[in-house]
Amino acid sequence: MKFGAFILASAAAARQSVMSLSSTEKAILGVNLAEWENEFGSFATEHGLLPRTPTTESARTEGAILDDKLQRLLDTKFEAELAQEQNPDAVFSWKNPFALLNEAEFKRHVAISFEQDGQQFLNGTNEVEVAPPASHREAAVDWSTRCNPPVRDQGECLSCWAHAAVGVAEAAHCIATGNLLSLSVQQVTSCSTKGGSAGCNTGYPSYAIDYAAEGLCLDSSWPYRGQTGTCNNQCTKQRLAIGASTHTSGESGLMNALNKQPVVVTVASANSVWKNYVGGVVSACPAARSDHAAIAVGYDGQSYKIKNSWGTRWGDGGRVLSQTRRVPRPI
């Protein structure tokens, strides 16, 4: 879901300082903040989604802390309104877990959570056009209705590459055998190091798929901790009915691949559109490069369905729809 950046020249000028609000406007914003804290505060605290400051909270005045939170929420409301203007078929809202993170903090939270270098990214894979041919593919595919692992939450760990690889491995094994296993994302995060994959500090989805093809432990034996951890293969690996990773490109290649199974794709997510998305079809996204791995689970005549690893409280139950002809990059 990588698009040409739309013009934001006037955006900075349109942003409003919380200090310029009337007393009534500030009171309404305060009510909104209380609503957000009631709905998302505990989750945001647990997942590191609250602003981090160089000084301790106790060293700041209560008023300054409140004004900072109000400003962040006001900025997020502006971002959501701008995204709505650019994406009339989607819905955006400040009612999301990331609302108190500013643009730079959200980018750091997402960061580059998979390795970007294109040449190394394809090493060890076969670049093929996945069957079936266009003339035989379905008009619509939706793997979210069968062989569909639940939406996971990577937390603060930049392990989207491992989550995406394991999710695709689970689905492919289920399609082949009828048995949907819950496999260990932590094992891949800790043990898949080929090419320089480094756990919570980015990795290669293609190499992670190849690692999974050699067998994975169940999640119940090695649950996800949100840390790089130490590789310790003491648990029993499940033999999986999957092969090595392959690479395809372009919209036709992605659709063909989705006729067989869900597909790991790379997307541009460190932006206000993804941050504030809650539903509908995204058609414009202010991003320059892919920075995140996710799973394409289907398509129809209007959009691709992408399953993310930011938990079910983000997006539309953890998923986002991307307009067709603005294809995410498949792996």
LOKOLPA-307072 format. One record per atom (N, C-alpha, C): x, y, z. Coordinates in pm, whole numbers, padded with zeros to 5 digits, always signed. Layout:
# residues N
XYZ/...
# end
This chain:
# residues 331
+00084-00118+00000/+00000+00000+00000/+00088+00124+00000/+00166+00140-00105/+00260+00249-00112/+00213+00345-00220/+00188+00470-00185/+00130+00563-00278/+00218+00686-00290/+00197+00761-00397/+00262+00890-00409/+00212+00983-00301/+00303+01060-00245/+00264+01150-00136/+00173+01259-00189/+00065+01291-00118/-00020+01401-00160/+00032+01529-00097/-00011+01641-00151/+00044+01770-00111/-00003+01807+00029/+00094+01841+00114/+00064+01879+00252/+00121+02017+00283/+00139+02098+00179/+00206+02225+00198/+00135+02315+00299/+00002+02308+00300/-00072+02396+00390/-00105+02332+00523/-00066+02205+00540/-00106+02131+00659/-00049+02193+00786/+00081+02225+00783/+00144+02279+00903/+00077+02409+00946/+00044+02493+00846/-00019+02620+00878/-00157+02601+00938/-00223+02492+00900/-00360+02469+00946/-00364+02410+01086/-00254+02356+01133/-00253+02300+01268/-00277+02410+01371/-00345+02376+01476/-00386+02475+01575/-00321+02444+01709/-00278+02547+01777/-00223+02530+01911/-00336+02519+02011/-00318+02431+02108/-00420+02416+02212/-00435+02545+02292/-00329+02628+02294/-00334+02753+02369/-00425+02855+02302/-00454+02834+02173/-00540+02928+02101/-00688+02891+02111/-00719+02779+02173/-00858+02736+02185/-00934+02822+02286/-01061+02837+02261/-01146+02904+02360/-01164+02812+02480/-01212+02865+02588/-01232+02782+02707/-01332+02670+02680/-01432+02698+02599/-01531+02595+02565/-01467+02486+02480/-01389+02527+02379/-01323+02430+02291/-01225+02343+02370/-01152+02405+02461/-01056+02329+02541/-01127+02232+02634/-01241+02273+02686/-01318+02184+02773/-01369+02063+02696/-01414+02085+02573/-01461+01974+02489/-01346+01880+02458/-01229+01937+02428/-01111+01855+02401/-01074+01774+02525/-01089+01835+02642/-01063+01763+02767/-01156+01645+02786/-01281+01661+02748/-01377+01550+02754/-01334+01439+02659/-01290+01479+02538/-01241+01380+02441/-01121+01303+02497/-01030+01375+02563/-00913+01310+02621/-00955+01210+02729/-01050+01248+02810/-01099+01156+02914/-01161+01032+02851/-01234+01049+02741/-01292+00936+02670/-01182+00844+02618/-01078+00905+02560/-00968+00825+02505/-00898+00749+02616/-00869+00816+02728/-00800+00750+02838/-00883+00636+02896/-01013+00654+02900/-01100+00549+02951/-01101+00427+02859/-01097+00452+02727/-01105+00341+02631/-00969+00280+02600/-00866+00364+02588/-00736+00316+02541/-00621+00334+02639/-00643+00404+02750/-00533+00438+02839/-00456+00318+02891/-00524+00218+02941/-00456+00099+02995/-00381+00026+02886/-00445+00011+02770/-00381-00057+02658/-00257+00019+02613/-00268+00152+02602/-00155+00234+02558/-00040+00227+02657/-00070+00225+02785/+00034+00213+02886/+00105+00079+02875/+00029-00027+02861/+00085-00162+02852/+00172-00180+02729/+00136-00114+02619/+00206-00134+02492/+00302-00021+02457/+00330+00067+02551/+00428+00173+02526/+00383+00276+02426/+00254+00310+02427/+00199+00403+02328/+00170+00540+02387/+00228+00569+02502/+00213+00701+02562/+00340+00781+02537/+00330+00914+02530/+00447+00997+02501/+00556+00981+02606/+00679+00981+02556/+00795+00973+02646/+00864+01108+02646/+00893+01160+02763/+00954+01291+02775/+01089+01278+02843/+01181+01371+02815/+01315+01364+02875/+01314+01390+03025/+01209+01452+03076/+01198+01476+03220/+01093+01384+03278/+01102+01360+03406/+01004+01274+03471/+00871+01347+03483/+00763+01271+03490/+00631+01331+03504/+00624+01417+03631/+00691+01373+03737/+00684+01446+03863/+00752+01582+03855/+00843+01597+03758/+00916+01723+03745/+00838+01825+03661/+00726+01785+03605/+00646+01875+03523/+00520+01912+03599/+00471+02030+03572/+00348+02071+03637/+00230+01993+03581/+00130+01977+03662/+00010+01905+03617/-00052+01973+03496/-00052+02106+03495/-00108+02179+03382/-00030+02156+03254/+00104+02152+03264/+00186+02131+03145/+00165+01991+03088/+00153+01893+03176/+00129+01755+03131/-00004+01747+03058/-00107+01808+03115/-00239+01806+03053/-00238+01878+02919/-00174+01995+02914/-00169+02069+02788/-00096+01991+02679/+00009+01919+02718/+00082+01837+02621/-00008+01727+02564/-00083+01661+02651/-00174+01556+02604/-00284+01615+02516/-00336+01730+02555/-00441+01793+02475/-00388+01833+02338/-00264+01884+02333/-00206+01923+02205/-00189+01802+02114/-00143+01693+02171/-00124+01571+02093/-00258+01521+02038/-00360+01524+02120/-00491+01480+02075/-00546+01574+01968/-00526+01703+01986/-00571+01800+01886/-00500+01777+01753/-00370+01752+01757/-00295+01724+01634/-00346+01598+01566/-00377+01496+01645/-00428+01371+01587/-00564+01392+01523/-00649+01473+01585/-00780+01503+01526/-00763+01574+01393/-00666+01664+01385/-00638+01731+01258/-00589+01631+01154/-00497+01542+01193/-00447+01441+01100/-00561+01355+01046/-00651+01315+01133/-00763+01229+01092/-00853+01302+00994/-00877+01431+01017/-00961+01509+00926/-00894+01522+00789/-00764+01545+00788/-00692+01557+00662/-00692+01424+00586/-00669+01314+00657/-00673+01183+00594/-00811+01154+00536/-00915+01198+00607/-01052+01177+00559/-01076+01251+00429/-01024+01374+00418/-01039+01452+00296/-00973+01382+00178/-00858+01321+00201/-00782+01258+00094/-00832+01117+00063/-00910+01059+00152/-00958+00921+00136/-01109+00917+00164/-01190+00962+00069/-01334+00974+00095/-01406+00841+00119/-01345+00729+00079/-01409+00599+00098/-01359+00527+00223/-01277+00594+00302/-01226+00535+00426/-01275+00618+00545/-01253+00568+00664/-01292+00638+00786/-01171+00648+00879/-01150+00766+00935/-01037+00791+01024/-01088+00856+01152/-01020+00830+01262/-01067+00882+01390/-00952+00896+01489/-00968+00991+01582/-00872+01003+01693/-00893+00893+01795/-01000+00820+01784/-01027+00711+01878/-00950+00587+01835/-00820+00590+01858/-00732+00479+01824/-00619+00473+01925/-00550+00360+01937/-00448+00344+02041/-00329+00437+02029/-00304+00492+01908/-00185+00573+01884/-00210+00723+01897/-00325+00764+01942/-00368+00904+01934/-00277+01001+02008/-00207+00958+02113/-00122+01051+02188/+00024+01045+02145/+00053+00972+02038/+00188+00974+01980/+00192+01077+01869/+00296+01162+01869/+00310+01254+01758/+00370+01181+01638/+00386+01251+01528/+00430+01187+01404/+00564+01117+01420/+00661+01185+01481/+00794+01126+01497/+00791+01004+01588/+00714+01010+01696/+00705+00897+01788/+00637+00777+01724/+00533+00803+01646/+00466+00692+01578/+00560+00627+01477/+00637+00707+01406/+00732+00651+01310/+00836+00565+01381/+00883+00610+01498/+00979+00529+01573/+00916+00400+01621/+00788+00407+01658/+00719+00286+01704/+00706+00184+01591/+00674+00232+01472/+00664+00143+01355/+00803+00115+01301/+00878+00225+01280/+01015+00220+01228/+01023+00137+01100/+01142+00092+01068/+01161+00000+00956/+01167-00138+01017/+01053-00204+01022/+01047-00330+01095/+01069-00452+01007/+01123-00431+00888/+01175-00541+00808/+01292-00484+00729/+01381-00570+00680/+01497-00520+00607/+01457-00478+00467/+01504-00359+00426/+01457-00294+00304/+01538-00330+00181/+01665-00366+00197/+01754-00384+00083/+01697-00487-00015/+01663-00441-00135/+01593-00527-00229/+01671-00649-00273/+01802-00633-00299/+01881-00744-00348/+01889-00856-00245/+01921-00823-00121/+01928-00925-00017/+01791-00980+00017/+01691-00895-00001/+01555-00936+00032/+01513-01057-00050/+01568-01071-00170/+01527-01180-00258/+01624-01296-00257/+01738-01282-00190/+01834-01392-00188/+01770-01518-00133/+01797-01629-00198/+01746-01756-00151/+01602-01783-00188/+01540-01694-00266/+01403-01716-00309/+01398-01729-00460/+01289-01780-00509/+01269-01794-00652/+01169-01689-00697/+01208-01605-00794/+01119-01502-00841/+01030-01562-00949/+00905-01585-00916/+00816-01655-01008/+00681-01584-01012/+00609-01605-01120/+00471-01561-01129/+00386-01677-01083/+00315-01660-00973/+00245-01769-00910/+00116-01800-00984/+00092-01927-01015/-00031-01970-01080/-00148-01948-00985/-00272-01936-01033/-00317-01956-01169/-00302-01831-01255/-00311-01847-01390/-00304-01731-01478/-00425-01641-01458/-00413-01517-01505/-00519-01418-01482/-00654-01465-01534/-00654-01537-01645/-00780-01580-01705/-00856-01679-01617/-00786-01743-01522/-00849-01844-01438/-00865-01802-01292/-00819-01685-01256/-00828-01647-01116/-00968-01596-01082/-00999-01604-00954/-01131-01565-00906/-01146-01412-00908/-01270-01367-00924/-01298-01224-00921/-01278-01167-00781/-01296-01250-00681/-01276-01209-00542/-01228-01327-00460/-01138-01300-00367/-01083-01403-00277/-01082-01346-00136/-01118-01428-00038/-01114-01382+00101/-01075-01498+00193/-00947-01501+00230/-00899-01605+00320/-00932-01576+00466/-00990-01460+00494/-01024-01430+00634/-01142-01512+00684/-01205-01588+00594/-01318-01671+00635/-01279-01816+00657/-01157-01855+00624/-01112-01992+00651/-00960-01997+00658/-00910-02092+00734/-00765-02105+00755/-00705-01970+00792/-00769-01904+00885/-00732-01767+00917/-00686-01755+01062/-00556-01747+01087/-00507-01725+01224/-00557-01591+01278/-00570-01577+01407/-00620-01450+01464/-00519-01337+01444/-00570-01214+01450/-00484-01096+01446/-00397-01096+01571/-00267-01077+01553/-00174-01072+01666/-00130-00928+01693/-00059-00910+01801/-00010-00778+01840/+00139-00788+01868/+00220-00724+01785/+00365-00731+01801/+00416-00645+01915/+00334-00551+01965/+00377-00464+02072/+00486-00369+02028/+00579-00338+02118/+00687-00245+02086/+00799-00312+02007/+00798-00443+01998/+00901-00518+01925/+00878-00504+01775/+00983-00469+01700/+00971-00452+01554/+00982-00589+01486/+00884-00672+01513/+00885-00811+01465/+00774-00839+01365/+00729-00736+01294/+00623-00759+01195/+00665-00865+01094/+00794-00867+01061/+00847-00963+00964/+00823-01107+01011/+00839-01131+01141/+00817-01265+01197/+00668-01296+01206/+00588-01198+01248/+00444-01217+01257/+00385-01249+01120/+00427-01174+01019/+00373-01197+00885/+00412-01334+00833/+00538-01372+00852/+00586-01501+00803/+00513-01616+00871/+00497-01609+01002/+00429-01717+01075/+00282-01724+01036/+00217-01608+01022/+00077-01607+00983/+00053-01672+00848/+00141-01646+00753/+00130-01707+00621/+00160-01857+00629/+00259-01895+00708/+00292-02038+00724/+00174-02113+00785/+00110-02054+00886/-00006-02118+00949/-00119-02138+00848/-00145-02033+00769/-00253-02041+00671/-00223-02143+00563/-00100-02142+00511/-00063-02235+00404/-00071-02380+00451/-00024-02405+00574/-00032-02541+00629/-00178-02583+00645/-00262-02493+00689/-00404-02524+00706/-00471-02553+00572/-00438-02474+00471/-00496-02496+00339/-00458-02634+00286/-00334-02675+00313/-00285-02805+00264/-00338-02922+00344/-00361-02904+00473/-00394-03018+00561/-00531-03009+00628/-00589-02890+00631/-00713-02871+00705/-00693-02849+00853/-00568-02839+00899/-00536-02825+01041/-00473-02689+01066/-00543-02602+01136/-00491-02469+01166/-00417-02473+01299/-00284-02458+01292/-00199-02459+01410/-00171-02316+01455/-00148-02298+01584/-00101-02171+01636/+00048-02186+01663/+00130-02129+01575/+00274-02151+01578/+00347-02038+01652/+00470-02064+01686/+00546-01974+01772/+00611-01860+01693/+00555-01740+01707/+00619-01621+01650/+00748-01591+01725/+00751-01621+01855/+00871-01594+01934/+00989-01677+01885/+00965-01801+01844/+01073-01883+01792/+01136-01818+01669/+01052-01770+01578/+01104-01705+01458/+01176-01575+01495/+01117-01498+01585/+01180-01372+01628/+01318-01397+01688/+01331-01502+01766/+01457-01531+01836/+01557-01608+01751/+01509-01692+01661/+01598-01789+01595/+01623-01765+01447/+01535-01694+01378/+01555-01672+01235/+01649-01553+01216/+01777-01583+01195/+01880-01478+01189/+01949-01470+01053/+01907-01551+00958/+01972-01552+00827/+01964-01414+00763/+02072-01371+00700/+02075-01243+00632/+02088-01124+00725/+02096-01150+00855/+02108-01041+00950/+01981-01007+01024/+01878-01091+01011/+01756-01068+01089/+01792-01060+01237/+01732-00963+01307/+01776-00934+01443/+01659-00916+01538/+01566-01008+01536/+01458-01007+01633/+01376-00880+01633/+01378-00808+01744/+01301-00685+01756/+01367-00567+01686/+01475-00591+01616/+01546-00485+01544/+01546-00512+01394/+01433-00557+01342/+01406-00582+01200/+01452-00720+01155/+01399-00761+01041/+01433-00892+00987/+01378-00911+00847/+01401-01029+00793/+01363-01062+00656/+01245-01158+00655/+01128-01116+00605/+01013-01208+00599/+01040-01332+00514/+01110-01315+00403/+01134-01430+00314/+01219-01536+00383/+01324-01494+00453/+01406-01590+00526/+01328-01651+00643/+01240-01573+00702/+01158-01626+00811/+01064-01735+00762/+01009-01718+00641/+00925-01823+00582/+01007-01948+00559/+01128-01931+00506/+01215-02047+00483/+01249-02116+00615/+01271-02038+00719/+01297-02096+00851/+01176-02176+00898/+01058-02120+00880/+00935-02188+00923/+00913-02318+00848/+00956-02323+00723/+00937-02444+00642/+01012-02564+00701/+01111-02538+00785/+01186-02646+00849/+01117-02697+00975/+01005-02634+01012/+00929-02676+01128/+00930-02572+01238/+00816-02555+01305/+00804-02458+01413/+00737-02522+01534/+00772-02472+01651/+00705-02513+01774/+00568-02446+01782/+00483-02501+01865/+00353-02439+01889/+00369-02316+01977/+00278-02222+01960/+00281-02101+02042/+00264-02135+02190/+00188-02237+02220/+00168-02277+02360/+00298-02324+02425/+00391-02376+02344/+00520-02421+02396/+00621-02308+02407/+00607-02208+02319/+00701-02097+02317/+00623-01969+02286/+00552-01913+02383/+00466-01798+02358/+00545-01671+02328/+00479-01578+02264/+00541-01452+02225/+00562-01363+02346/+00684-01306+02358/+00720-01221+02471/+00743-01075+02432/+00744-01045+02303/+00770-00909+02261/+00914-00868+02281/+01006-00965+02283/+01149-00941+02299/+01225-01027+02198/+01348-00986+02168/+01429-01070+02080/+01456-01205+02145/+01490-01204+02272/+01509-01328+02345/+01629-01408+02297/+01637-01531+02344/+01746-01623+02310/+01689-01743+02238/+01758-01786+02134/+01712-01904+02059/+01740-02030+02140/+01634-02101+02172/+01646-02223+02251/+01543-02323+02202/+01584-02408+02109/+01491-02500+02044/+01468-02626+02128/+01415-02610+02245/+01388-02724+02332/+01252-02787+02306/+01159-02709+02249/+01024-02761+02229/+01018-02845+02101/+00909-02915+02086/+00892-03006+01972/+00842-02930+01851/+00916-02937+01741/+00875-02869+01619/+00766-02947+01547/+00669-02873+01495/+00565-02931+01412/+00613-02933+01267/+00596-03045+01201/+00629-03051+01058/+00517-02984+00980/+00554-02892+00893/+00456-02812+00821/+00453-02849+00674/+00334-02846+00617/+00315-02879+00476/+00329-02754+00391/+00447-02692+00400/+00475-02571+00322/+00613-02585+00259/+00637-02505+00155/+00766-02506+00089/+00842-02377+00117/+00949-02357+00041/+01031-02237+00056/+00956-02115+00003/+01003-01998+00041/+00939-01875-00004/+00964-01853-00153/+00870-01787-00215/+00886-01741-00353/+00852-01594-00358/+00897-01527-00461/+00874-01383-00474/+00792-01356-00599/+00695-01270-00587/+00618-01226-00703/+00606-01075-00695/+00567-01012-00803/+00559-00867-00803/+00440-00821-00885/+00396-00700-00858/+00288-00641-00934/+00151-00688-00889/+00050-00617-00938/-00087-00645-00898/-00134-00781-00947/-00100-00814-01071/-00140-00944-01124/-00076-01057-01045/+00052-01041-01012/+00121-01143-00934/+00060-01162-00797/+00023-01050-00733/-00038-01060-00600/-00173-01130-00607/-00255-01093-00703/-00386-01157-00715/-00373-01306-00744/-00280-01340-00832/-00259-01481-00862/-00217-01558-00737/-00125-01498-00661/-00078-01564-00539/-00191-01580-00439/-00276-01479-00428/-00387-01485-00333/-00491-01590-00371/-00490-01634-00494/-00579-01744-00532/-00534-01876-00470/-00407-01880-00425/-00356-02001-00361/-00358-01992-00209/-00323-01874-00156/-00306-01860-00011/-00284-01714+00024/-00290-01678+00154/-00249-01544+00197/-00102-01519+00163/-00066-01391+00153/+00066-01352+00103/+00126-01245+00194/+00255-01257+00225/+00326-01150+00295/+00346-01033+00199/+00309-00914+00241/+00330-00794+00161/+00400-00689+00246/+00468-00596+00180/+00527-00484+00251/+00448-00358+00219/+00430-00275+00320/+00344-00158+00308/+00413-00036+00370/+00363+00081+00335/+00409+00206+00395/+00311+00242+00506/+00351+00222+00631/+00257+00236+00743/+00289+00350+00839/+00409+00405+00834/+00449+00507+00931/+00397+00644+00889/+00265+00658+00888/+00202+00781+00843/+00068+00798+00912/+00010+00915+00897/-00114+00947+00967/-00233+00868+00915/-00228+00822+00791/-00339+00743+00737/-00351+00610+00810/-00240+00538+00820/-00243+00411+00893/-00264+00433+01042/-00204+00536+01095/-00217+00563+01239/-00363+00578+01280/-00442+00649+01200/-00577+00688+01239/-00688+00613+01165/-00651+00510+01090/-00749+00434+01011/-00840+00351+01102/-00971+00354+01073/-01065+00269+01147/-01159+00191+01055/-01160+00220+00924/-01246+00143+00836/-01250+00199+00695/-01315+00125+00604/-01328+00168+00466/-01204+00140+00383/-01202+00196+00261/-01097+00168+00163/-01002+00287+00151/-00875+00265+00180/-00771+00367+00168/-00732+00381+00022/-00727+00506-00027/-00690+00530-00166/-00571+00623-00181/-00530+00692-00076/-00416+00783-00081/-00342+00778+00051/-00209+00771+00044/-00130+00753+00166/-00002+00834+00156/+00028+00923+00252/+00146+01010+00244/+00273+00938+00287/+00330+00859+00197/+00448+00781+00234/+00542+00769+00116/+00670+00756+00147/+00772+00749+00043/+00831+00610+00026/+00819+00523+00127/+00881+00392+00117/+00807+00292+00205/+00822+00165+00170/+00764+00059+00252/+00844+00046+00381/+00775+00020+00492/+00843+00012+00621/+00787-00097+00711/+00696-00180+00660/+00623-00270+00748/+00578-00392+00668/+00582-00509+00731/+00534-00632+00668/+00399-00669+00728/+00307-00710+00643/+00174-00751+00686/+00130-00867+00597/+00004-00907+00607/-00046-01022+00532/-00166-00982+00449/-00157-00998+00317/-00273-00982+00230/-00355-01109+00238/-00483-01095+00271/-00569-01213+00288/-00683-01217+00187/-00688-01120+00096/-00793-01126-00004/-00800-01002-00089/-00890-01006-00187/-00916-00892-00274/-01056-00905-00333/-01109-00792-00381/-01230-00792-00461/-01210-00688-00571/-01316-00640-00630/-01301-00545-00739/-01254-00408-00696/-01262-00379-00566/-01226-00245-00518/-01101-00240-00432/-01069-00348-00361/-00964-00336-00260/-00896-00468-00229/-00780-00456-00165/-00711-00569-00103/-00739-00565+00047/-00756-00680+00108/-00773-00689+00253/-00639-00726+00314/-00589-00640+00402/-00458-00659+00463/-00475-00681+00613/-00417-00789+00664/-00419-00817+00808/-00289-00768+00870/-00301-00687+00973/-00185-00626+01037/-00151-00700+01166/-00044-00656+01233/-00002-00717+01360/+00006-00612+01470/-00092-00520+01471/-00101-00417+01575/-00218-00441+01669/-00268-00562+01672/-00379-00595+01760/-00514-00560+01699/-00619-00608+01761/-00754-00588+01708/-00812-00451+01741/-00747-00376+01828/-00799-00244+01864/-00759-00138+01763/-00669-00175+01672/-00632-00084+01563/-00713-00119+01438/-00741-00018+01358/-00803-00041+01228/-00942-00101+01239/-00977-00179+01140/-01106-00249+01137/-01084-00390+01191/-01079-00401+01324/-01052-00531+01384/-00914-00583+01355/-00818-00491+01333/-00680-00531+01303/-00650-00541+01156/-00745-00499+01071/-00727-00509+00926/-00748-00374+00860/-00700-00363+00736/-00716-00241+00657/-00745-00282+00513/-00826-00203+00444/-00854-00225+00303/-00777-00123+00221/-00704-00171+00120/-00624-00087+00032/-00681-00093-00109/-00704+00021-00167/-00763+00027-00301/-00681-00052-00402/-00747-00129-00487/-00677-00199-00594/-00619-00095-00689/-00519-00136-00763/-00437-00052-00851/-00341+00035-00772/-00341+00018-00639/-00237+00078-00554/-00182-00036-00471/-00114-00124-00540/-00085-00257-00486/+00025-00254-00380/+00005-00324-00265/+00115-00345-00173/+00220-00434-00238/+00339-00432-00189/+00447-00508-00249/+00448-00651-00194/+00416-00751-00280/+00414-00889-00231/+00554-00946-00221/+00568-01046-00136/+00696-01116-00120/+00683-01255-00176/
# end
